[in-house]
């Protein structure tokens, strides 16, 4: 279904997304899902989604006078996981409660409650208006604007989110001093131990040559979850039991935190038509605009990063349809009185990473040493693209809302949560483009590889580019520390707008290195198909193991011309070594 209104081919983007992604749907649940990588991906996503979301729940709990709690955040994560695993065009993108939406929620509370406006009814109207805006943008192909979101915007936002995770870990620990200094000191030690052991598991599993390969793979897959489990039990044994170390607060099973109170007398279903004036209904519109802008940037950046060039994905993206679906989840969240879920950083790219099948290429060393030795280099052979891991981790979160598992969740020390925040923040920073450029600038020029793309860019240009990124990060971080945080989405959209100015500052060759497209042509075809003159055929560079580069045509959504399938010795060129 597609027709023209005022020159706009309405529904074209959504129709193309569904048409191109639907043929893969059955395989997403069957043949493509029969792989061992599903298990570690599900386990890791459960811990990486639930525990940080609960930390954001603690913020909203304290700053909204107990309006939101653990159950609201868990239900929002369940809604995002189940809805997007079943109906989304790109099920690799993990959807849940983010830091920006928690900031948005409690900032709205601080603004609106002094007026006497019922908070949950007002938030429901914000979500309903935002749902309509999501629908309008998706139907009119407005998501085509995602093609202007390049690595520049993604790196800044990813750097900001990683920094917020580090900050959040510190904030969790500062709360421990509310009871006693000795218990706070124990919590700091536990958090540091979680960081040390968790990050060591990551480093050994992903980056070292230590131990046997299955051992490294086990540490990469299960190291962090096992560290969380171990240190949860650690504080409940021996003399540590004598200290009242703060754990995660939980509530009654499957019930809203404020259930039965004047703020929420009707349980999960919000009566948004009661006790709210017509003026307040329309007052919700500007807040809905800000929420829509936030989700437009946040969710699409999450989706772009989890489909980045470094991942050899074979199935198409579906940005228009997924944004429409995000509108559905936003409306449902408003009616249920829970935080609206959207794409998660760094969880979304972590999900893709956990589904990567890695191979070891043996490279001959014919250099001047004359030793004739060889070394092995890791490369991603393929990604297990399916829906089961996202769906299964959603079911695990739903089970966590039950009475017995809430009791278990209530045993997790907040210090363990702080350590997990630090692990995720440092891991996200490690592969962030801003950090990689800073590392390059600090590195001895004589020790950089001749093939490093940044060597083709002048140091002056790199310094200027990094300075611009850091200023943008500083502005984003600063505004979120004030009541003006509700305007935070406008800052995000300035990233994409400013990227169009970069060609006036840097040369075309330099920008191809500094600000390359985030995702491949196959993925970005979703936001180009609705443009005038857009073709279903795109060209992608592939490279042989011997280093020879070739361009091949991608006919339709991952189906390639014969030159790509001539042999198994070719793989997609990636943006950085993995």
N, C-alpha and C positions, 0 to 999 in steps of 0.2 A: 504494500500500500504506500503510494507516494504521489503527491500532487503539489501544485505550486500555489503559494499565497504570497503576494507582493514580491515575486521573484525568488522566494525561498522554497526549495524542494523539501517540504516538511516530511518527516518520518524517513527520509532517505538514509540518513546515517544509521538509525536503529534497524531499518529493514536490512541494510547491507550487513550489519553486525550479526543479526540473527541468521541470515542466509548463509554467511560464511562460517559461522561457528557451530551451527546446529548439526552438520554432518559428523562432528567429533563427539557429540554428546554421549552416545552409548559407549564409545570407546573410553571416555573419561571415567566411567564407572566399572568397566570390565577389563579388557585386555591391557589398557594402559595403566590400570591401577594394580595389576598383579606384579608388584615389585617390593622388595624388602625395604627400600628407602621410605616407604609410606610409614612404617612403624616409628623410626627415629624422628621423622618430621612431625608426626602427630604428637609424640611425647614432648619434644622440644617446644612446639608451638603452644601446647597446653600451659607449660610453666612460663614461657615468655609472654603469653597473653594475659593469664589470670593474675599473676602477682603484681606486675606493674599497674594493671587496671585497678587493683585493690588500693594501691598507693594513691592513685588519683581519686578514688572513692574517699580516702581519708581526708584529702584536701576539701572535697565538696561537702563531706560530712561536717567538718568543723566550720566551714565558711558559709554554709546555708542553713545553719541551726538544725542539723540532723535531718534535713530533707532528703538527702541521698545517702545511701550506704552500700554495703557490699552486694546485697541482692540485686539492687538496681544495676550496678555495673556488670555483674555476672549475667543478668538477663540481657543486657545490651550486647554483650559479647556473644551470647548464644544466638540472638537475633541476627547479628551480622554474619556469624559463621554459617549458620544453617541456610539463611536466605541466599547468600552469595555462593555457597558451595553448590546449591541446587540450581539456581536460576542465573547466575552471573555468566557473562561471556568469558571472563578471565578469573577462574577460581583460585589461582595462585595468590591473589591479593588478599591478605588477611585483614579483616574488618573488625574493629572493636572500638573501645573507648580510648581516646587520645588525650594527651596533655592539653592541646589547644581547646578541645571541646569542654574540658573540665574548667579551664580558665574562663571560657565564654559563659558557662552555666553559672558559676558563682559571681561573676561580674554582673550579669543580668540580675541576679538576686540582690546584690548590693544597690543596684540602681532602682529596681522596681518595688521592692518591699516597703520602703519608706512612704510610698504613695498609697499604701493600703491595698494594692492590687494582689489578688491571689496568685501565688508564684506558679503553681503547677498548671493552672488554667492558662496563664500568660505564656508559659513555655510551650504548652500544647499548641497555642495559636501561632507561635513563632515557627514551630515545626510544620504545621499544616500549610502556612503561607510558603515556607521554604520548599515543601513538597511540590506545590504548584509551580514554583520557580524552577525547580529541578526538571519537572516535566516539560516546561516551556523551552528550557535550554536544550534538552535532549531532542525534543521533537523538531526544533528548528535548526538542528545541526550546530548548535552553539559550542559543542565540545570540540569542534574543529580548531578552536583556539589553543588546544593542547599542543598543537604543532609548534607553537612559539615558546613552549616550556622546554628549554634546553638544559644541558648539564650545568650551566651557570646557576639557574634557579634551583635545580634539584640539589646541587652541592651545598648551597647556602642553607636551604631548609633542612637538609640532612644533618649539617653541622649544628644548626640550632637545636634540633630534636635531640641529638647525641649529647650536647652540652646540657640541655634540660634534664636528661637522665642522670648525668653526673650531679647536677645541682639537687635533683630530687633525692638522691641517695644521702646527700649531706643533710637536707632538711629532715629526712626521716630520723637521722641520728640526733639532730638537735632537739627533737621532741623527747628523747630519752632522758634529758636532764630535768624534765618536769617532775620526776620522781626522786631520784637520788644520783649523786655523782658516781658512786661505785657501779650501779647498774648501767649507767650511761657508758662508763669506761668498758665494762664487759661487752656491751653492744657494739662499741667501736672495734674492739678486738675481733669479735665474731664477724663483723662486716668485712674487715680487712682479710681475715682468713678465707671467707667465701670468695672475695675478689682474687686472692692469691691462687687458691686451688682451682677455682673456676676458670680463670684466665690461663693458667698453666695447662689445663686440659684442652682448652681451645688452641693454644699455641702449639702444643705437642701434636694434637690431632690434625691440625690444618697446615702447619708451616714447617714442621721439623722432619728430620729423617730418623728420629729415634724409634727404637722398638720395631717389632714386627708390624707389617701393614695392617692386619686385622686389629691389633691393639690400638694403633693410631686411629683407625676408623671408629672403634668403640669409644675412645675418649672424645672424639669429635662429636659423635652422635649422642652420647649419654653422660658425658662428663659433667656438664652444668646441672642437669636434673639431679644426678646423684649427689653432687655437692650440696644442693638445696636440701635434699632429703637427709643427708648425714648431719648437717649443722642444725637442722630442725630438731633432731634427736639429741644432738650434742649438748644443748642448753638445758635439757630435761634429765640429765644424769649427773651422778656425783654431787659434789657440793654446790654446783651451779643451780641445783633445784631450790636451794635456800634463798635465792635472789628472785625478786619479782621482775623478771625481764619482760618487757612489753611484747605482746604477740598481736596478731592481726585480729581486729574486732569483727565479730560476725553477729548475725541476727537469727530470727526464726526462719525455718525452712520455707522457701517459696512465698514469703510474705514481704511486702514493702517495708522499708525501715520505719516510715512514719505512719504506718497503717493504723487506723482508728483514732488518729489525732485530728484536730480541727483543720489542719493543713491538707490532710488526705483521708477523708472519712469513707471513701468508696473503694478502697483496695487498689488493685492495679489499674482499673479503668478510670480515667480522668473525665469528670463531667465538665467539659470545657465550655459549655453553654450556660453554666450557673455562676452567679455572683461575679460576673465580669462585665464591665460596661462596653458599649459599642465603641467608645473612644479608645479603650484599652485594646480592643480587638484590632483596630487600625494602627494603634501605636506599635503593635508587634511587627508591622511590615518592615520598618527600617532595620530592626534586629534580624528579621528573616533574611533581608538582603545580605547583611554581614555574614550570617550563618551559611548562606548559599555560596558566597564568595570564598569563605573558608573551605568549604567542602569541595568546591570546584578545584581549588589549588591543592589542598591537602590530599584528597582522595586520588586525584589524577597523578600527582607526583608519586604517591605510594605505588600506584599501578605502573607508572613508567619505570621506576627504579626496580621493581620486582620483575620487569620484563626487559632489563637493560641489555645492552649489546654484548656484555660479557657472558650472557646466558644463551646458548644455542637453541632457542625455542623454535618449534616447528608449527605451532598452532597460532592462529591470529588473535589479535586483541579485539576488544569490543567496547570502546570508550563511551560511545553514545548510549548503548543499551545499559551498560553498567551504571552510568550516571542517572539514567531513568530509574533503575532499580534502587539506587541510593536514595532517591526521592521517596520511594515506597517505604524503605526502612526508616527514613527520617519521620514520615507521617505516623507510622506505627509506634515509633519511640515516643512521640509526643502524646499520643493517646494512652500509652501505657505509663507515662510519667517516668521515663528512664532517659539517661543521656543518649543522644543520637550517635550511633556508631558510624565510623568511616574508616578509610584506609589507614593502616598503621605503619609508621616508620619507627624503628628499624625492623619490626616483625615481618613485614611483607617481603623485603628482600632476603631476610634470614630464612623464610619459608622456602623460597626458591633455592637458596644455597643448600639447604638441608636435603633437597630433592635432586641435587646434582650427582651424576655418575662420573667419577674422576678416573682418568687413565694416566698412565705414566709413559711419556714418550722418551725413548732412548735417543739421545743426541750425541753424535760422534764429535769428539774434540780434535780437530785437525789444526789447532792453533800452533803458534810458534814454539810451544814447549816441546813438540815432537814426541810427546809421550804416547800419542794414540789412544788416550783414555776416553772414557765416555761418562756422561752424567744423565740423570733422569729428571724430566721436567713435568710437573703436573699440568694437565689441561682438562677442561670439561668436555666429556664425550657427548653427553646429552642430559636433558632434564626430564624427570618423570612428571609429565604434565597430566594431571588428573584432578578429580574432585574429592576423593575419599579422605585424604589427610585433613583437609579443611573441615569437612563434614564431621569426621570422627573427633577432632579436637573440640568442635562445638558440642557434641554429645557429652564429652568428658566434662566440659564446663557446666552443662545442664545438670549432670549428676552431682557436681560440686554443690549445687544449691540444695541438695537433700540434707536432712538432719545429720546423719552420721559423718558425711564428708565435710559439712560445715564445722563439725567438732574438730576434725583433723586439721582443717584449714586454720582453725583458731589456735592451733599449737605452733604455727610457724612464727618465729620471732621476727619482729620488724627489722632487726639487724640483718637477718638473712635477705630480706627484701632490699635493704640498702645495698648490700653486696651485689645482688643480682642487677640492680640498676647500674652500678659501676661497671660490671662485666659487659652489659649490653651497650652502655655508652662508649666504653673504650673500643669494643669490637666494631661499632658503627663508625667511630672516628678513624679507625685504622685504614679503612678503604675509602674514606671520604676524599673527594677531589681537592678540597681546600687544604686538608692536612697533607696530602701527597705533594701538592705544589710547595707548601712550606718546607716539607722534608727535602725536596729537591733543592730549594734555595739554600738550605743549611748544609747540604752535602758537599763534600770535596768534589770540585768539578772534574778532577783527574780520575775519580773513581766512578763516575757515572757511565753507564753503558753507552756506546756510540749509537745504538739503536733507540735510545730513549727519545720519544717524540718531543719532549720539552727542550731537547738540545737544538731543535729547529726554531725555537722562539728565543728572542733576545731576553736577557735577564731583566732589562728595564720593563719590558712588556709584562713579564711574569710578576714582577714586584707591583706594578700598577693593577694588574688583574686581581691579585691576592688582596691588595689593599681595598679594592672596591668590594670584594666579597666579605671582608672582615667588617667594613663599615655597614654593609647591609645586614650582616648578622647582629652587629651591635645595636642597630636601630630596632630590629625585631625583638631582641632580648629586652631592651630598655622599655619598650612600650608594654610588654607583657607583665612588667613589674608594677604597673600603675593601674588605676581604675580605667584608663584609656585602653586597656587590653581588649575591650569589646571591639575596638577598631583595628585590631591586629590583622584581620583578613585583608584590609586595604593595603597594608604593607606588603603582604605576600604577593598580591597582584602587581605591585610595582616592580617586583623582580622580573617577571616575564616582560613587562613593558620596557624596562631598562635594557633588557637583552637586545632589543631592536636598535638601541643606540650604540652598542658595542662595535659594529662595523665601522663607525666613524672614528673610533679610538684605536682599533687594532686592524692590522692587515688581514686579508682573507685567509692567507696561509697560516697565520698565527691563530686565528679563531678556529680553524679546523682542528687545532690541537687543544686550545684552551677551552673552547665552548662547543664541543661536538654534540650531535644529537644524542639524547639519552638512550633511546631504543632503536632497534633495527628498522629498516624499511618495511619489513613484513608486519611488524607490530604497529608502526605509524600509519600504515595504509588505512586503518580504521578511521583516522581523522583527516584523511585526504580524499577518501572515496566520494565524499559529498561535495567536493569543490569542482567548479567548472573546469572541464578539460582534464580532470583527473583520470588516470589510467589504472587499470587493475594490474598492469605489468610494472614491476619495479626492478631495479638492478641492485645487486648486492655483491660486494667484493669477497671472494674466498681466497684462501691461501693454501698452497700445498705444503707438506711437511719439509720440502726442500727450499721453501721460501718464495717460490714463484707465485705471484698474485694474478688473479683473473677476475673479470666481472662476468656474472651470469644473470640471466633474467629469471625473476620469480613470477610465474604466470598468474596463479591465483592462490593466495593465502598459503604459501609454503610449498606449493607444487613447483618444481624447478624444471628448467630445461635440461636436456641430457647431459650438458657439460658438468652439472653439479653431481650427477649420479654415476659418473664414469668409474669412480673408484672410491674406496673408503679412506684414501690417504689425504682427502681434503676436509677442511673444517672451516667454519665461519671465522673471519677475523674478529678478534675481540678487542675491546677498548684498552684493556690492561691485562697483564699476566695474572693468572689466578692460582 
